[in-house]
Amino acid sequence: MADQSSVRAPSAVPVDDAVLPFEVSALDVRGRLTKMGPALDDILTRHDYPPQVGKLLGEAIVLTTLLGSSLKFNGRFILQTQTNGPVSLLIVDFVAPDRLRAYARFDKLRLQPGMTTGELLGHGHLAMTIDQGPDMSRYQGLVALQGGTLEDAAHEYFLRSEQIPTRVRLAVGEEFRGGDGPKHRWRGGGTLIQFLPKAPERAKQADLHPGDAPEGSELHTVPDDDAWTESQSLFATIEDVELIDPDLSGERLLFRLFHERGVRVFPNQPIQASCTCSREAVAGMLASFEPQDRADMVENGKVVVTCEFCSSSYEFTPEEAGVEQDA
Ligand SMILES: [Zn+2]
């Protein structure tokens, strides 16, 4: 039997496309960390997004991975933005325990170099939907997007919907390589911590979140718990490069942050880029349409449906698509 209390050095071996759950019990903090390589690159490269759109969708993918990987059973977590900016739609769909797919809609003509996340998205909302299967109620949390980052929106979501003190960090970048292989690859990473003290009054938060106020500003009406303050200041030292770096293991990063308090890690949960579409599912969707709508889809003697997530094309004869033939 494994010794539950064993202490070991952090593994130096980086693990891509996996979520590493952890706990810092001295600070009443639980969290998850992910480093994403091939799975992220596969989704973003498949669509050949412009770099700005790829980076933004990548951040949404990292966020969804952090949130969706906490679901049990065959739950589904869907993150969706709908906004009036050049990137009008982001959808990331996570099917527990490990399947991830995503796509973005954007207007190429409105994209300009150097746009911030807020400028790319514009104004609108972010919806996070948790679906735990047909016997469970569906939960949806909505937050307004008003020019901030996805991290800001996630903080807002946890403050309003779950009321658990939470911090999130997301980073996505392109790795450029020489040689004969692919010239560039997308990489990303992110981490989330939550303050879960046994005494619930310790987790009470101020009504207005201080957001990006400089350190030392006193905007709170309820002072943060000392342990949570310490956790947040450690968390604030994480740099984007540490989340993206293919050679820095998640365990090493956690050790750098929390070694004075001791951090316990749990087994990695692997993640894969994998679409859930199928010919049967598309046929089922066609069957649910009105007969006239099905008939309108016939072009050149066939019905072709393309999956927006993975770009797979499904071709049906009018008979297979259930189109009623005129006598
Ligand atoms: Zn698909």
Residues whose N, C-alpha, C, O or C-beta is under 5 A from the ligand:
A	BS01	ZN	C275 C277 C307 F309 C310 S312
